[in-house]
Amino acid sequence: MKETFNYKYDDLFNPTLTALQNLGGSGSVPEIEEQVATILKLTDEQINEIHRGNTSKFTYRLAWARNYLKRYGLLENSSRGIWALTEEGIKSKSVDKEVVKRKVVAEDKQERLIKEKTKTTEIIEEQEDDEEIQKFSWQEQIIEELQSISPSAFERLCQRLLRELGFQNVEVTGQTNDGGIDGKGMLRLGGVLSFHVIFQAKRYKGSVSPSIVRDFRGAMVGRADKGLIITTGTFTREAKREASRDGAPPIDLMDGNDLAEKLKELKLGIDIELVEKVNIKRDWFKTL
């Protein structure tokens, strides 16, 4: 019988708080996800269940839980993607999810009134998926574009990406029966240390399995210092564990969402439009 991920975003409030407490008060998104999965004793099947596009239900709803806890004043996040407990969050071992939701919903309504919107939209539990999708919509659009190009074009994109990231002598090998190796390059650190890197470019939907990571590692041994797998899909939890398994050469992983973020950062195929927002300081005028 298939195991599904049945937790709502508000069911994840307290596990998220506990996860960050276990991590010493702060953590990256992957660290938080791993902790929450352990706390809830989730199976790989539950964790990997895709909600829409390239993101799992687990990732979607956990992101929404973090957003609510941030607006409630218990979490904060940095520009580097690290989440941390606030002073109030450190004191809070658990929360009443209904209290959290009521406060955030009330703030939403107040913001809409301030913006003088004529139409009021109620936030209800059944709508959380749609709201979460908005957070990932631009990444999904990029991934859809990447999945529509040819495998060779995707390999060339990966070649360009690695060059933009500072790799030298990046080549697309195009060889078959080579353990999944699609290209190679060299990364020099500080003009002193250099690492030979091989990469695999997997342009497809779905999740990369641990067997692919193992096969790629086998092809890497004796030929490179580091290995990198880039995919428009996702990596299963087992694949991530295999990539960092103790006693084996580590493999770096870049999934579709990571790839989209890098393309945005480097402005490869993406234009960022900044919209000016004018806020009126009403209190300032009252002091005249």
Secondary structure, DSSP 8 states (H G I E B T S, - for coil): --------GGGGHHHHHHHHHHTTSEEEHHHHHHHHHHHHT--HHHHH-EEETTEEHHHHHHHHHHHHHHHTTSEEE-TTSEEEE-HHHHH-S---HHHHHHHHHHHHHHHHHHTT-SS-----GGGHHHHHHHHHHHHHHHHHHHHHS-HHHHHHHHHHHHHHTTEEEEEE---SSSTT--EEEEEEETTTEEEEEEEEEE--SSEE-HHHHHHHHHHHTTT-SEEEEEESSEE-HHHHHHHT-TTS--EEEE-HHHHHHHHHHHTSS------------HHHHHT-
